[in-house]
């Protein structure tokens, strides 16, 4: 009977669906670096002293209105902590006092409205 062969072929086809559904997972969309915060993803775009974090969930924007967070930057012996504030539909941002050096460690704790807190860390390139 052909049913077992058809069932086997269909199971092989369906086994690959998650790979197709998440092909945009952690792919930078704004020229930054990405990290997974658990339920959502974060892309950090660092321009001088301005840090902008874009929130997505598998490529789809996550609304930043009502979100809160903290950003910590360790650059050499200097450490700076600042509050993140919504700045656009899917962005949180902060301005540092000094520009972080290449290789600086950036850590963020972000709580989008109605979601769990996500923590991410980046190393600036």
MDAnalysis code that builds the backbone (N, CA, C; Angstrom):
import MDAnalysis as mda
import numpy as np

u = mda.Universe.empty(375, n_residues=125, atom_resindex=np.repeat(np.arange(125), 3), trajectory=True)
u.add_TopologyAttr("name", ["N", "CA", "C"] * 125)
u.add_TopologyAttr("resid", np.arange(1, 126))
u.add_TopologyAttr("resname", ["UNK", "UNK", "UNK", "UNK", "UNK", "UNK", "UNK", "UNK", "UNK", "UNK", "UNK", "UNK", "UNK", "UNK", "UNK", "UNK", "UNK", "UNK", "UNK", "UNK", "UNK", "UNK", "UNK", "UNK", "UNK", "UNK", "UNK", "UNK", "UNK", "UNK", "UNK", "UNK", "UNK", "UNK", "UNK", "UNK", "UNK", "UNK", "UNK", "UNK", "UNK", "UNK", "UNK", "UNK", "UNK", "UNK", "UNK", "UNK", "UNK", "UNK", "UNK", "UNK", "UNK", "UNK", "UNK", "UNK", "UNK", "UNK", "UNK", "UNK", "UNK", "UNK", "UNK", "UNK", "UNK", "UNK", "UNK", "UNK", "UNK", "UNK", "UNK", "UNK", "UNK", "UNK", "UNK", "UNK", "UNK", "UNK", "UNK", "UNK", "UNK", "UNK", "UNK", "UNK", "UNK", "UNK", "UNK", "UNK", "UNK", "UNK", "UNK", "UNK", "UNK", "UNK", "UNK", "UNK", "UNK", "UNK", "UNK", "UNK", "UNK", "UNK", "UNK", "UNK", "UNK", "UNK", "UNK", "UNK", "UNK", "UNK", "UNK", "UNK", "UNK", "UNK", "UNK", "UNK", "UNK", "UNK", "UNK", "UNK", "UNK", "UNK", "UNK", "UNK", "UNK"])
u.atoms.positions = np.array([
    [0.817, -1.172, 0.000],
    [0.000, 0.000, 0.000],
    [0.875, 1.256, 0.000],
    [0.430, 2.331, -0.597],
    [1.224, 3.551, -0.709],
    [1.058, 4.485, 0.493],
    [0.151, 4.224, 1.380],
    [-0.105, 5.101, 2.516],
    [1.115, 5.263, 3.418],
    [1.831, 4.194, 3.805],
    [3.016, 4.387, 4.642],
    [4.076, 5.250, 3.949],
    [4.285, 5.082, 2.664],
    [5.267, 5.892, 1.941],
    [4.848, 7.351, 1.897],
    [3.566, 7.577, 1.674],
    [3.049, 8.951, 1.642],
    [3.162, 9.604, 3.019],
    [2.834, 8.865, 4.060],
    [2.945, 9.373, 5.428],
    [4.396, 9.723, 5.753],
    [5.313, 8.856, 5.358],
    [6.735, 9.105, 5.605],
    [7.214, 10.356, 4.870],
    [6.841, 10.483, 3.611],
    [7.239, 11.653, 2.814],
    [6.668, 12.936, 3.409],
    [5.419, 12.896, 3.836],
    [4.787, 14.070, 4.436],
    [5.461, 14.445, 5.751],
    [5.845, 13.455, 6.564],
    [6.522, 13.752, 7.833],
    [7.889, 14.378, 7.590],
    [8.587, 13.952, 6.553],
    [9.872, 14.571, 6.216],
    [9.690, 16.021, 5.789],
    [8.659, 16.271, 5.024],
    [8.364, 17.633, 4.573],
    [8.032, 18.531, 5.750],
    [7.199, 18.091, 6.658],
    [6.782, 18.894, 7.798],
    [7.902, 19.084, 8.819],
    [8.855, 18.188, 8.853],
    [9.974, 18.309, 9.785],
    [10.805, 19.553, 9.493],
    [10.783, 20.055, 8.279],
    [11.578, 21.220, 7.902],
    [10.842, 22.544, 8.051],
    [9.570, 22.534, 8.402],
    [8.789, 23.772, 8.499],
    [9.387, 24.767, 9.488],
    [9.800, 24.387, 10.704],
    [10.361, 25.382, 11.615],
    [11.568, 26.121, 11.030],
    [12.384, 25.462, 10.253],
    [13.536, 26.126, 9.644],
    [13.078, 27.212, 8.681],
    [12.022, 26.971, 7.938],
    [11.514, 27.993, 7.024],
    [10.886, 29.149, 7.791],
    [10.165, 28.842, 8.851],
    [9.436, 29.865, 9.598],
    [10.378, 30.826, 10.315],
    [11.589, 30.387, 10.636],
    [12.514, 31.229, 11.398],
    [13.747, 31.628, 10.601],
    [13.628, 31.731, 9.309],
    [14.788, 32.066, 8.489],
    [15.284, 33.486, 8.739],
    [14.436, 34.366, 9.311],
    [14.839, 35.741, 9.592],
    [15.229, 35.937, 11.058],
    [15.299, 34.854, 11.810],
    [15.628, 34.931, 13.231],
    [17.057, 35.429, 13.416],
    [17.214, 36.528, 14.144],
    [18.502, 37.159, 14.457],
    [19.268, 37.664, 13.239],
    [18.572, 37.963, 12.164],
    [19.191, 38.586, 11.001],
    [19.062, 40.099, 11.179],
    [20.188, 40.849, 11.211],
    [20.101, 42.307, 11.389],
    [19.259, 42.951, 10.289],
    [18.347, 43.834, 10.693],
    [17.495, 44.551, 9.753],
    [17.866, 46.027, 9.654],
    [18.656, 46.532, 10.626],
    [18.942, 47.959, 10.695],
    [20.435, 48.275, 10.737],
    [21.267, 47.298, 10.374],
    [22.706, 47.525, 10.333],
    [23.413, 47.366, 11.662],
    [22.758, 46.758, 12.639],
    [23.358, 46.590, 13.956],
    [23.762, 45.150, 14.234],
    [23.830, 44.834, 15.526],
    [24.133, 43.482, 15.966],
    [22.934, 42.961, 16.757],
    [22.672, 41.661, 16.650],
    [21.459, 41.097, 17.228],
    [21.743, 40.132, 18.375],
    [20.721, 39.982, 19.212],
    [20.776, 39.012, 20.308],
    [19.355, 38.577, 20.638],
    [19.252, 37.400, 21.204],
    [17.957, 36.845, 21.578],
    [17.679, 37.161, 23.043],
    [16.493, 37.716, 23.315],
    [16.101, 38.053, 24.676],
    [15.058, 37.076, 25.207],
    [15.020, 35.895, 24.664],
    [14.025, 34.917, 25.087],
    [12.850, 34.914, 24.137],
    [11.771, 35.593, 24.516],
    [10.559, 35.623, 23.696],
    [10.692, 36.596, 22.523],
    [11.530, 37.607, 22.650],
    [11.718, 38.583, 21.579],
    [13.203, 38.742, 21.284],
    [13.520, 39.415, 20.176],
    [14.896, 39.641, 19.774],
    [15.187, 41.144, 19.786],
    [16.474, 41.475, 19.915],
    [16.899, 42.865, 20.007],
    [18.047, 43.091, 19.032],
    [17.980, 44.221, 18.319],
    [19.088, 44.635, 17.466],
    [19.615, 45.961, 18.000],
    [20.899, 46.011, 18.312],
    [21.543, 47.219, 18.820],
    [22.236, 47.938, 17.682],
    [21.899, 49.222, 17.513],
    [22.585, 50.078, 16.561],
    [23.256, 51.174, 17.386],
    [24.593, 51.171, 17.393],
    [25.379, 52.134, 18.158],
    [25.966, 53.160, 17.197],
    [25.597, 54.406, 17.385],
    [26.106, 55.516, 16.569],
    [26.648, 56.596, 17.509],
    [27.963, 56.596, 17.693],
    [28.565, 57.553, 18.617],
    [28.122, 57.249, 20.038],
    [27.484, 58.223, 20.680],
    [27.000, 58.026, 22.043],
    [25.539, 57.575, 22.070],
    [24.904, 57.502, 20.915],
    [23.484, 57.129, 20.813],
    [23.340, 55.612, 20.636],
    [22.602, 54.985, 21.541],
    [22.323, 53.554, 21.485],
    [20.839, 53.375, 21.174],
    [20.531, 52.686, 20.088],
    [19.149, 52.424, 19.704],
    [18.939, 50.926, 19.654],
    [17.888, 50.458, 20.310],
    [17.551, 49.039, 20.336],
    [16.222, 48.829, 19.620],
    [16.240, 47.964, 18.617],
    [15.048, 47.619, 17.842],
    [14.524, 46.286, 18.373],
    [13.240, 46.225, 18.693],
    [12.623, 45.025, 19.233],
    [11.831, 44.307, 18.146],
    [12.065, 43.018, 18.009],
    [11.324, 42.208, 17.038],
    [10.990, 40.858, 17.655],
    [10.041, 40.190, 17.034],
    [9.729, 38.812, 17.391],
    [9.705, 38.027, 16.093],
    [10.795, 37.334, 15.819],
    [10.981, 36.579, 14.576],
    [10.778, 37.466, 13.351],
    [11.351, 38.661, 13.388],
    [11.306, 39.572, 12.254],
    [10.166, 40.565, 12.280],
    [9.133, 40.330, 13.076],
    [7.993, 41.250, 13.166],
    [8.253, 42.261, 14.282],
    [7.929, 43.546, 14.071],
    [8.162, 44.559, 15.106],
    [7.397, 44.265, 16.391],
    [8.034, 44.579, 17.522],
    [7.394, 44.524, 18.833],
    [7.224, 45.970, 19.279],
    [6.007, 46.351, 19.615],
    [5.725, 47.740, 19.984],
    [6.497, 48.129, 21.241],
    [7.155, 49.283, 21.192],
    [7.968, 49.759, 22.309],
    [7.212, 50.701, 23.236],
    [6.047, 51.186, 22.834],
    [5.271, 52.082, 23.704],
    [4.985, 51.374, 25.017],
    [5.277, 52.022, 26.116],
    [5.050, 51.435, 27.430],
    [6.164, 50.514, 27.903],
    [7.177, 50.321, 27.087],
    [8.313, 49.473, 27.477],
    [9.255, 50.257, 28.387],
    [10.021, 49.526, 29.168],
    [11.040, 50.155, 30.007],
    [12.301, 49.309, 29.947],
    [13.402, 49.896, 30.366],
    [14.636, 49.132, 30.356],
    [15.828, 49.909, 30.855],
    [16.920, 49.189, 31.049],
    [18.195, 49.766, 31.471],
    [19.277, 49.241, 30.547],
    [20.256, 50.104, 30.303],
    [21.394, 49.765, 29.456],
    [22.651, 49.991, 30.273],
    [23.554, 49.039, 30.232],
    [24.820, 49.132, 30.938],
    [25.941, 48.914, 29.927],
    [26.919, 49.830, 29.933],
    [28.033, 49.745, 28.991],
    [29.342, 49.709, 29.766],
    [30.124, 48.648, 29.543],
    [31.443, 48.503, 30.142],
    [32.466, 48.707, 29.037],
    [33.166, 49.847, 29.073],
    [34.158, 50.185, 28.058],
    [35.486, 50.423, 28.757],
    [36.349, 49.433, 28.686],
    [37.608, 49.528, 29.427],
    [37.309, 49.523, 30.914],
    [37.824, 50.502, 31.640],
    [37.567, 50.617, 33.081],
    [36.316, 51.444, 33.379],
    [35.747, 52.034, 32.347],
    [34.560, 52.876, 32.540],
    [33.283, 52.063, 32.413],
    [32.354, 52.323, 33.315],
    [31.044, 51.677, 33.281],
    [29.986, 52.769, 33.380],
    [29.007, 52.682, 32.484],
    [27.933, 53.670, 32.481],
    [26.596, 52.946, 32.392],
    [25.643, 53.385, 33.219],
    [24.300, 52.837, 33.189],
    [23.315, 53.952, 32.903],
    [22.379, 53.676, 31.994],
    [21.374, 54.662, 31.616],
    [20.018, 53.974, 31.447],
    [18.969, 54.769, 31.585],
    [17.617, 54.255, 31.347],
    [17.329, 54.272, 29.853],
    [16.594, 53.273, 29.390],
    [16.135, 53.229, 27.997],
    [14.719, 53.802, 27.960],
    [14.420, 54.525, 26.905],
    [13.067, 55.044, 26.756],
    [12.575, 54.803, 25.340],
    [11.259, 54.609, 25.171],
    [10.706, 54.395, 23.841],
    [11.024, 55.578, 22.928],
    [11.365, 55.260, 21.677],
    [11.727, 56.290, 20.706],
    [11.320, 55.783, 19.324],
    [10.033, 55.720, 19.069],
    [9.547, 55.162, 17.819],
    [8.723, 53.927, 18.076],
    [8.141, 53.386, 17.029],
    [7.213, 52.268, 17.192],
    [7.857, 51.049, 17.849],
    [9.039, 50.659, 17.383],
    [9.665, 49.441, 17.901],
    [11.032, 49.695, 18.508],
    [11.329, 50.945, 18.856],
    [12.675, 51.262, 19.333],
    [12.695, 51.840, 20.737],
    [13.777, 51.513, 21.430],
    [14.139, 52.121, 22.701],
    [15.506, 52.739, 22.474],
    [15.782, 53.846, 23.153],
    [17.091, 54.456, 22.953],
    [17.594, 55.125, 24.224],
    [18.883, 55.417, 24.197],
    [19.552, 56.118, 25.292],
    [20.776, 56.808, 24.719],
    [21.182, 57.882, 25.380],
    [22.399, 58.589, 24.991],
    [23.395, 58.483, 26.134],
    [24.590, 58.022, 25.820],
    [25.660, 57.871, 26.802],
    [26.426, 59.182, 26.946],
    [27.178, 59.313, 28.014],
    [28.017, 60.495, 28.221],
    [29.257, 60.449, 27.335],
    [29.789, 59.239, 27.160],
    [30.984, 59.074, 26.325],
    [30.770, 57.955, 25.321],
    [31.451, 58.077, 24.191],
    [31.354, 57.057, 23.150],
    [32.096, 55.809, 23.611],
    [31.435, 54.646, 23.572],
    [32.122, 53.424, 23.989],
    [33.155, 52.982, 22.946],
    [34.213, 52.358, 23.425],
    [35.276, 51.875, 22.550],
    [34.864, 50.573, 21.883],
    [35.518, 50.256, 20.779],
    [35.326, 48.959, 20.124],
    [35.652, 47.867, 21.136],
    [34.821, 46.849, 21.185],
    [35.005, 45.768, 22.142],
    [34.273, 45.984, 23.458],
    [33.611, 47.140, 23.601],
    [32.852, 47.417, 24.828],
    [31.728, 46.403, 24.971],
    [31.413, 46.091, 26.194],
    [30.340, 45.139, 26.510],
    [29.073, 45.935, 26.842],
    [27.996, 45.646, 26.120],
    [26.714, 46.327, 26.324],
    [25.702, 45.295, 26.798],
    [25.059, 45.584, 27.912],
    [24.028, 44.703, 28.440],
    [22.744, 45.497, 28.593],
    [21.630, 44.877, 28.268],
    [20.337, 45.556, 28.385],
    [19.325, 44.637, 29.038],
    [18.483, 45.234, 29.848],
    [17.345, 44.561, 30.449],
    [16.116, 45.328, 29.966],
    [15.226, 44.640, 29.251],
    [14.099, 45.296, 28.590],
    [12.799, 44.600, 28.974],
    [11.800, 45.413, 29.331],
    [10.476, 44.879, 29.632],
    [9.448, 45.561, 28.739],
    [9.098, 44.931, 27.609],
    [8.016, 45.478, 26.782],
    [6.690, 45.375, 27.542],
    [5.795, 46.310, 27.290],
    [4.496, 46.306, 27.968],
    [3.792, 44.961, 27.757],
    [3.369, 44.350, 28.857],
    [2.628, 43.097, 28.789],
    [3.463, 41.866, 28.499],
    [4.790, 41.969, 28.571],
    [5.663, 40.828, 28.280],
    [6.663, 40.632, 29.409],
    [7.322, 39.479, 29.367],
    [8.376, 39.187, 30.329],
    [9.607, 40.037, 30.043],
    [10.410, 40.263, 31.061],
    [11.668, 40.986, 30.905],
    [12.650, 40.111, 30.137],
    [13.315, 40.715, 29.169],
    [14.344, 40.029, 28.411],
    [15.694, 40.672, 28.672],
    [16.727, 39.864, 28.738],
    [18.086, 40.367, 28.957],
    [18.952, 39.951, 27.787],
    [19.753, 40.906, 27.299],
    [20.643, 40.641, 26.180],
    [22.008, 41.263, 26.460],
    [23.018, 40.758, 25.775],
    [24.346, 41.358, 25.859],
    [24.981, 41.343, 24.474],
    [25.792, 42.365, 24.233],
    [26.449, 42.565, 22.942],
    [27.897, 42.954, 23.195],
    [28.736, 42.710, 22.210],
    [30.091, 43.245, 22.188],
    [30.186, 44.142, 20.967],
    [30.508, 45.429, 21.187],
    [30.568, 46.366, 20.054],
    [31.730, 46.049, 19.141],
    [31.453, 46.132, 17.851],
    [32.469, 45.860, 16.845],
    [33.111, 47.139, 16.383],
])
